[in-house]
Amino acid sequence: EALHEAHVSRILGKFNADLRVKYEKGQREHGGYLWTKPGMLDYAIEEVVDLVVYLYTLQEQQEAATGEK
C-alpha cells in the first residue's frame, strides 16, 4: 500500500509541476477565454485524438519489443 501511495504522490507532483508550466505558458501566449478562440474546440479534440493514437502506438511498440501483453 505504501508503494502505491508513494507512486501516486510522485505522479501528482510531476503532473502539478507540468500543468503549472503549461498553464502559465498558455496564458502568456494566448490569454484566457478559450471559447473566444476560433476553432479552439476542434483543436482540443484533435489533441485528444492524437494522444490516444500515441498511447496505443506506444503500447503496441512496447508489447512488440518485450513480447508481453
Number of C-alpha atoms within 10 A of each C-alpha: 6 7 8 9 10 11 12 12 12 12 12 12 12 11 12 12 12 11 12 11 11 12 13 12 12 12 11 10 9 11 12 11 8 11 9 8 11 9 10 12 12 9 11 11 11 12 12 11 11 11 12 12 12 12 11 11 12 12 13 15 12 13 12 11 9 9 9 8 8
